[in-house]
Amino acid sequence: SPELNLIEILWRRIKYEWIPFDAYSCFENLKERLAEVLTNFNGKYDIIF
């Protein structure tokens, strides 16, 4: 299979590792959790390529 590009790697990490399942219960929760991840990217949340 082809390699994932960088944004696909980031989204997969956010979706499956950094955002808990209960964040998907409503759109507001999802927005809050996603904002928290993106705000803390390269700090609390990091990817080493």
Distance bins in CASP14 RR format, pairs under 12 A and 6 or more apart:
PFRMAT RR
TARGET T0000
AUTHOR 0000-0000-0000
RMODE 2
METHOD distances of the structure
MODEL  1
1 8 0 0 0 0 0 1 0 0 0 0 0
2 8 0 0 0 0 0 1 0 0 0 0 0
3 9 0 0 0 0 1 0 0 0 0 0 0
3 49 0 0 0 0 0 1 0 0 0 0 0
4 10 0 0 0 0 1 0 0 0 0 0 0
4 11 0 0 0 0 1 0 0 0 0 0 0
4 12 1 0 0 1 0 0 0 0 0 0 0
4 13 0 0 0 0 0 1 0 0 0 0 0
4 47 0 0 0 0 0 1 0 0 0 0 0
4 49 0 0 0 0 0 1 0 0 0 0 0
5 11 0 0 0 0 0 1 0 0 0 0 0
5 12 0 0 0 0 0 1 0 0 0 0 0
5 49 0 0 0 0 0 1 0 0 0 0 0
6 12 0 0 0 0 0 1 0 0 0 0 0
6 13 0 0 0 0 0 1 0 0 0 0 0
6 47 0 0 0 0 1 0 0 0 0 0 0
6 49 1 0 0 1 0 0 0 0 0 0 0
7 13 0 0 0 0 0 1 0 0 0 0 0
7 14 0 0 0 0 0 1 0 0 0 0 0
7 47 0 0 0 0 0 1 0 0 0 0 0
8 14 0 0 0 0 0 1 0 0 0 0 0
8 15 0 0 0 0 0 1 0 0 0 0 0
8 47 0 0 0 0 0 1 0 0 0 0 0
9 15 0 0 0 0 0 1 0 0 0 0 0
9 16 0 0 0 0 0 1 0 0 0 0 0
9 17 0 0 0 0 0 1 0 0 0 0 0
9 47 1 0 0 1 0 0 0 0 0 0 0
9 48 0 0 0 0 0 1 0 0 0 0 0
9 49 1 0 0 1 0 0 0 0 0 0 0
10 16 0 0 0 0 0 1 0 0 0 0 0
10 17 0 0 0 0 0 1 0 0 0 0 0
10 18 0 0 0 0 1 0 0 0 0 0 0
10 34 0 0 0 0 0 1 0 0 0 0 0
10 37 0 0 0 0 1 0 0 0 0 0 0
10 38 0 0 0 0 1 0 0 0 0 0 0
10 41 0 0 0 0 1 0 0 0 0 0 0
10 42 0 0 0 0 0 1 0 0 0 0 0
10 45 0 0 0 0 1 0 0 0 0 0 0
10 46 0 0 0 0 0 1 0 0 0 0 0
10 47 1 0 0 1 0 0 0 0 0 0 0
10 49 0 0 0 0 0 1 0 0 0 0 0
11 17 0 0 0 0 0 1 0 0 0 0 0
11 18 0 0 0 0 0 1 0 0 0 0 0
11 19 0 0 0 0 0 1 0 0 0 0 0
11 34 0 0 0 0 0 1 0 0 0 0 0
11 37 0 0 0 0 0 1 0 0 0 0 0
11 38 0 0 0 0 0 1 0 0 0 0 0
11 47 0 0 0 0 0 1 0 0 0 0 0
12 18 0 0 0 0 0 1 0 0 0 0 0
12 19 0 0 0 0 0 1 0 0 0 0 0
12 47 0 0 0 0 1 0 0 0 0 0 0
13 19 0 0 0 0 1 0 0 0 0 0 0
13 37 0 0 0 0 1 0 0 0 0 0 0
13 38 0 0 0 0 0 1 0 0 0 0 0
13 41 0 0 0 0 1 0 0 0 0 0 0
13 45 1 0 0 1 0 0 0 0 0 0 0
13 46 0 0 0 0 1 0 0 0 0 0 0
13 47 1 0 1 0 0 0 0 0 0 0 0
13 48 0 0 0 0 0 1 0 0 0 0 0
13 49 0 0 0 0 0 1 0 0 0 0 0
14 20 0 0 0 0 0 1 0 0 0 0 0
14 23 0 0 0 0 0 1 0 0 0 0 0
14 30 0 0 0 0 0 1 0 0 0 0 0
14 33 0 0 0 0 1 0 0 0 0 0 0
14 34 1 0 0 1 0 0 0 0 0 0 0
14 35 0 0 0 0 0 1 0 0 0 0 0
14 36 0 0 0 0 0 1 0 0 0 0 0
14 37 1 0 1 0 0 0 0 0 0 0 0
14 38 0 0 0 0 1 0 0 0 0 0 0
14 40 0 0 0 0 0 1 0 0 0 0 0
14 41 0 0 0 0 1 0 0 0 0 0 0
14 45 1 0 0 1 0 0 0 0 0 0 0
14 47 0 0 0 0 1 0 0 0 0 0 0
15 21 0 0 0 0 0 1 0 0 0 0 0
15 23 0 0 0 0 0 1 0 0 0 0 0
15 24 0 0 0 0 1 0 0 0 0 0 0
15 30 0 0 0 0 0 1 0 0 0 0 0
15 33 0 0 0 0 0 1 0 0 0 0 0
15 34 0 0 0 0 1 0 0 0 0 0 0
15 37 0 0 0 0 0 1 0 0 0 0 0
16 24 0 0 0 0 0 1 0 0 0 0 0
17 37 0 0 0 0 1 0 0 0 0 0 0
17 45 0 0 0 0 1 0 0 0 0 0 0
17 46 0 0 0 0 0 1 0 0 0 0 0
17 47 0 0 0 0 1 0 0 0 0 0 0
18 33 0 0 0 0 1 0 0 0 0 0 0
18 34 0 0 0 0 1 0 0 0 0 0 0
18 36 0 0 0 0 1 0 0 0 0 0 0
18 37 1 0 1 0 0 0 0 0 0 0 0
18 38 0 0 0 0 1 0 0 0 0 0 0
18 39 0 0 0 0 0 1 0 0 0 0 0
18 40 0 0 0 0 1 0 0 0 0 0 0
18 41 0 0 0 0 1 0 0 0 0 0 0
18 43 0 0 0 0 0 1 0 0 0 0 0
18 44 0 0 0 0 1 0 0 0 0 0 0
18 45 1 0 1 0 0 0 0 0 0 0 0
18 46 0 0 0 0 0 1 0 0 0 0 0
18 47 0 0 0 0 0 1 0 0 0 0 0
19 25 0 0 0 0 0 1 0 0 0 0 0
19 29 0 0 0 0 1 0 0 0 0 0 0
19 30 1 0 0 1 0 0 0 0 0 0 0
19 31 0 0 0 0 0 1 0 0 0 0 0
19 32 0 0 0 0 0 1 0 0 0 0 0
19 33 1 0 1 0 0 0 0 0 0 0 0
19 34 1 0 0 1 0 0 0 0 0 0 0
19 35 0 0 0 0 0 1 0 0 0 0 0
19 36 0 0 0 0 1 0 0 0 0 0 0
19 37 1 0 0 1 0 0 0 0 0 0 0
19 38 0 0 0 0 0 1 0 0 0 0 0
19 45 0 0 0 0 0 1 0 0 0 0 0
20 29 0 0 0 0 1 0 0 0 0 0 0
20 30 0 0 0 0 0 1 0 0 0 0 0
20 32 0 0 0 0 0 1 0 0 0 0 0
20 33 1 0 0 1 0 0 0 0 0 0 0
20 34 0 0 0 0 0 1 0 0 0 0 0
20 36 0 0 0 0 0 1 0 0 0 0 0
20 37 0 0 0 0 0 1 0 0 0 0 0
21 29 0 0 0 0 0 1 0 0 0 0 0
21 30 0 0 0 0 0 1 0 0 0 0 0
21 33 0 0 0 0 0 1 0 0 0 0 0
22 29 1 0 0 1 0 0 0 0 0 0 0
22 30 0 0 0 0 0 1 0 0 0 0 0
22 32 0 0 0 0 0 1 0 0 0 0 0
22 33 0 0 0 0 1 0 0 0 0 0 0
23 29 1 0 1 0 0 0 0 0 0 0 0
23 30 1 0 1 0 0 0 0 0 0 0 0
23 31 0 0 0 0 1 0 0 0 0 0 0
23 32 1 0 0 1 0 0 0 0 0 0 0
23 33 1 0 1 0 0 0 0 0 0 0 0
23 34 1 0 0 1 0 0 0 0 0 0 0
23 35 0 0 0 0 0 1 0 0 0 0 0
23 36 0 0 0 0 1 0 0 0 0 0 0
23 37 0 0 0 0 1 0 0 0 0 0 0
24 30 1 0 1 0 0 0 0 0 0 0 0
24 31 0 0 0 0 0 1 0 0 0 0 0
24 32 0 0 0 0 0 1 0 0 0 0 0
24 33 0 0 0 0 1 0 0 0 0 0 0
24 34 0 0 0 0 0 1 0 0 0 0 0
25 32 0 0 0 0 0 1 0 0 0 0 0
25 33 0 0 0 0 0 1 0 0 0 0 0
26 32 0 0 0 0 1 0 0 0 0 0 0
26 33 0 0 0 0 0 1 0 0 0 0 0
27 33 0 0 0 0 0 1 0 0 0 0 0
27 34 0 0 0 0 0 1 0 0 0 0 0
28 34 0 0 0 0 0 1 0 0 0 0 0
28 35 0 0 0 0 0 1 0 0 0 0 0
29 35 0 0 0 0 0 1 0 0 0 0 0
29 36 0 0 0 0 0 1 0 0 0 0 0
30 36 0 0 0 0 0 1 0 0 0 0 0
30 37 0 0 0 0 0 1 0 0 0 0 0
31 37 0 0 0 0 0 1 0 0 0 0 0
31 38 0 0 0 0 0 1 0 0 0 0 0
32 38 0 0 0 0 0 1 0 0 0 0 0
32 39 0 0 0 0 0 1 0 0 0 0 0
33 39 0 0 0 0 0 1 0 0 0 0 0
33 40 0 0 0 0 0 1 0 0 0 0 0
33 45 0 0 0 0 0 1 0 0 0 0 0
34 40 0 0 0 0 0 1 0 0 0 0 0
34 41 0 0 0 0 0 1 0 0 0 0 0
34 45 0 0 0 0 0 1 0 0 0 0 0
35 41 0 0 0 0 0 1 0 0 0 0 0
36 43 0 0 0 0 0 1 0 0 0 0 0
36 44 0 0 0 0 1 0 0 0 0 0 0
36 45 0 0 0 0 1 0 0 0 0 0 0
37 43 0 0 0 0 0 1 0 0 0 0 0
37 44 0 0 0 0 1 0 0 0 0 0 0
37 45 1 0 1 0 0 0 0 0 0 0 0
37 46 0 0 0 0 0 1 0 0 0 0 0
37 47 0 0 0 0 0 1 0 0 0 0 0
38 44 0 0 0 0 0 1 0 0 0 0 0
38 45 0 0 0 0 1 0 0 0 0 0 0
39 45 0 0 0 0 1 0 0 0 0 0 0
40 46 0 0 0 0 1 0 0 0 0 0 0
41 47 0 0 0 0 1 0 0 0 0 0 0
42 48 0 0 0 0 0 1 0 0 0 0 0
END
